Amino acid sequence: MKIRKISDDKVQIIITNQDLEERDFKKWEMMPISPKAQELFQDILDMAYEECGFEIEDDSQLVVEAFPLSVDSFAVVMTKIQIHHGTDYMNNLLLNHHDNQEDDSTFIERGVNQVWMFPDIETCSQVCARLEFSYIEESVLYKYEGEYYLALQIMPDNQDEVSAIMGEYGEWFPMDEAFLKEYGSVIVSRNAAVNMASLLR
């Protein structure tokens, strides 16, 4: 693992598949947060404290974000906030993260392979209707535990445009599509974005 201090309240940790294998940990065990995932995060916090003095005080809470960097690695960003900032601040933190943290955007990218989660088929169709299909090389729609997951393979130069639109309707799913292939059900196996958009046209 590699730890980088971004600010007094934020650290980034690069985790490789080898790091996880050494701990007998699978990436999808983070979703939802399990006791095993909590143990991993505690190990990360201990390392962050030892290497750069990052510590969670009694009057603060921790927000954790995960971003895939490549097939073999992903980044975890931990942000501590003061409890008195309240729930609204925590809800807005993730929404404002990419707009306000210019330094983060230089080394955290979602990549060309992204998965987005939607509560229902209608919401998924609405966002697909807004996409520029030439930006998408391939797309597959899955269903897992009552929610819908759109896996996208995006043209390298269009990641930001697609992410911006998807983020207005769905929630980014920081796991590999391999998880959905193994545990989910395929709803649309090819050109899912086009097919979903056609439901509204």
C-alpha positions in Angstrom: 0.0 0.0 0.0 1.1 3.6 -0.7 -0.2 6.4 1.4 -0.2 10.0 0.3 -1.3 12.9 2.6 -3.5 15.3 0.6 -4.3 17.7 3.5 -4.6 17.6 7.3 -8.1 16.1 6.8 -7.6 13.9 3.8 -5.3 11.0 2.8 -5.1 8.8 -0.3 -4.1 5.1 -0.2 -3.2 3.1 -3.3 -4.2 -0.6 -2.8 -3.1 -3.3 -5.2 -4.6 -6.7 -5.8 -1.5 -8.1 -4.2 -2.2 -6.1 -1.1 -5.7 -7.7 -0.9 -4.5 -11.2 -1.6 -2.0 -11.0 1.2 -5.0 -10.2 3.5 -7.3 -12.8 1.9 -9.6 -10.0 1.0 -11.8 -9.6 -2.1 -12.7 -6.1 -3.5 -16.4 -6.8 -3.5 -16.3 -7.5 0.3 -16.4 -3.7 0.7 -20.0 -3.6 -0.7 -21.7 -3.4 1.7 -19.2 -2.6 4.4 -18.5 -5.9 6.3 -16.6 -6.6 9.5 -13.8 -7.8 7.3 -13.8 -4.5 5.4 -13.9 -2.6 8.7 -10.8 -4.5 9.7 -9.0 -3.5 6.5 -9.9 0.1 7.0 -8.6 0.0 10.5 -5.3 -1.4 9.2 -5.2 1.5 6.7 -5.9 4.0 9.4 -3.1 2.6 11.5 -0.7 2.9 8.6 -1.9 6.5 7.8 -1.2 7.5 11.4 2.2 5.9 11.5 3.3 7.4 8.1 1.8 10.8 8.1 0.1 11.5 11.4 -3.5 11.1 10.1 -5.7 10.5 13.1 -9.4 10.4 13.8 -10.3 12.5 16.8 -13.3 12.0 19.1 -15.1 15.0 17.5 -14.7 13.8 13.9 -16.2 11.2 11.6 -14.6 9.5 8.6 -15.9 9.4 5.0 -14.4 6.8 2.7 -14.4 6.8 -1.1 -13.0 4.2 -3.4 -11.8 4.8 -7.0 -10.5 2.1 -9.4 -7.2 3.2 -11.0 -6.5 0.1 -13.1 -7.3 -3.6 -13.3 -4.8 -4.3 -10.6 -5.2 -1.3 -8.2 -7.6 1.2 -6.8 -7.4 4.3 -4.5 -9.2 4.8 -1.2 -9.6 8.4 -0.1 -10.3 9.0 3.6 -11.7 12.4 4.7 -12.3 13.3 8.3 -14.9 15.9 9.1 -16.0 17.6 12.3 -19.2 16.1 13.7 -20.7 19.6 14.3 -20.7 20.2 10.6 -23.8 18.0 10.5 -25.5 15.5 8.2 -25.9 18.0 5.4 -22.2 18.5 5.1 -21.6 14.8 4.9 -24.2 14.4 2.2 -22.7 17.2 0.2 -19.1 16.1 0.6 -19.2 13.4 -2.1 -21.2 15.6 -4.5 -18.7 18.4 -4.3 -15.6 16.3 -4.2 -14.7 16.4 -7.9 -15.7 20.1 -8.3 -13.7 21.4 -5.4 -10.6 19.2 -5.1 -8.6 20.0 -8.2 -5.5 18.3 -6.9 -7.4 15.1 -6.4 -8.6 15.0 -10.0 -5.0 14.8 -11.2 -4.4 11.4 -9.7 -7.8 9.9 -9.2 -9.7 8.8 -12.3 -12.6 6.4 -12.6 -11.1 5.0 -15.8 -12.7 3.8 -19.0 -14.5 0.9 -17.4 -17.2 2.2 -15.0 -20.2 0.7 -13.3 -23.1 2.9 -12.2 -26.0 1.9 -9.9 -29.6 2.9 -10.3 -32.7 2.2 -8.0 -35.0 1.4 -10.9 -35.1 0.8 -14.6 -36.8 4.1 -15.4 -33.9 6.1 -13.9 -31.4 4.1 -15.9 -33.4 4.7 -19.1 -33.5 8.5 -18.4 -29.7 8.7 -18.1 -29.1 6.5 -21.1 -31.3 8.9 -23.2 -28.8 11.7 -22.4 -25.7 9.9 -23.4 -23.7 10.4 -26.5 -23.5 6.8 -27.8 -20.4 7.4 -29.8 -18.6 7.9 -26.4 -19.6 4.3 -25.4 -17.7 1.3 -26.8 -19.9 -1.3 -25.0 -22.4 -1.4 -22.2 -24.1 -4.2 -20.2 -27.0 -3.9 -17.8 -27.2 -6.1 -14.7 -29.6 -6.5 -11.8 -28.3 -7.4 -8.3 -30.4 -7.4 -5.1 -33.2 -5.3 -6.6 -31.0 -2.6 -8.1 -29.7 -2.0 -11.6 -26.1 -1.7 -12.6 -24.9 -0.3 -15.9 -21.4 -1.3 -16.8 -19.8 1.0 -19.4 -16.7 0.7 -21.5 -16.0 4.4 -22.4 -13.8 5.9 -25.1 -10.6 7.1 -23.4 -11.2 10.8 -24.3 -14.7 10.9 -23.0 -14.6 9.6 -19.5 -15.3 13.0 -17.8 -18.3 13.8 -20.0 -19.9 10.4 -19.4 -19.2 10.4 -15.6 -20.7 13.9 -15.3 -24.0 12.7 -16.8 -24.1 9.4 -15.0 -23.5 11.1 -11.7 -26.6 13.2 -12.1 -28.9 10.1 -12.0 -26.9 7.2 -10.5 -24.4 6.3 -7.9 -20.9 5.2 -8.9 -20.2 1.5 -8.0 -16.5 1.2 -7.1 -16.2 -2.5 -7.9 -15.2 -4.4 -11.0 -17.8 -5.7 -13.5 -16.5 -9.1 -12.6 -18.5 -9.0 -9.3 -21.7 -8.5 -11.3 -20.9 -11.2 -13.8 -20.5 -13.6 -10.9 -23.3 -12.5 -8.6 -25.7 -10.5 -10.7 -28.2 -11.2 -13.5 -27.7 -10.0 -17.0 -30.6 -7.9 -18.2 -29.2 -6.5 -21.5 -26.0 -8.2 -22.6 -25.0 -5.8 -25.4 -25.5 -2.1 -26.3 -27.5 -1.7 -23.1 -27.2 2.1 -23.1 -28.8 2.3 -26.6 -31.5 -0.2 -25.7 -32.4 1.5 -22.5 -32.6 4.9 -24.1 -34.9 3.5 -26.8 -37.5 2.9 -24.1 -38.1 6.6 -23.8 -38.1 7.4 -27.5 
